[in-house]
Amino acid sequence: MHDFQISVAQSPPFTLVILSGELDAITVPVLRERVAPLLDRPGTRILFDLEKLRFIDSAGMRVLIDACIRTPPNGGDGAVCGMSPHMRHLFSILGLTPRLTMYPTRADALRDPAAVRTGPRP
């Protein structure tokens, strides 16, 4: 049984997307559906909080990467926080960490002065 859950909240400068449970091929469509409208909003910066995510497969990883590196015409972008050591290792061995903005915790992301900016990404 999949217990995947998504919650969305505003936590400036980010739109916070908190994931919990298991993100896999079965639950990916739910995440895509929930994130798509966020990516279409001007200047949206998504922070995926993965602290409560117990499992992620390649399909889930692809959605996160696509959402984080997508550069819509309105200048949005994304980041991840709260990755377990196992998830960080997995992203690292696949060569994906250079493509992501990663923070150890949500608090680290919200304290990062580089996260606070206005206008489109250069």
HUSUL-V978030 format. One record per helix or strand. SS is the DSSP state (H for helix, E for strand). FROM is the first residue (numbers start at 1). TO is the last residue. If there is no record, write none. Layout:
# HUSUL-V978030
ss=<SS & SS>
from=<FROM & FROM>
to=<TO & TO>
This chain:
# HUSUL-V978030
ss=<E & E & H & E & H & E & H & H & E & H & H>
from=<5 & 14 & 28 & 45 & 58 & 77 & 85 & 97 & 102 & 106 & 113>
to=<11 & 23 & 39 & 56 & 69 & 81 & 93 & 99 & 103 & 111 & 115>
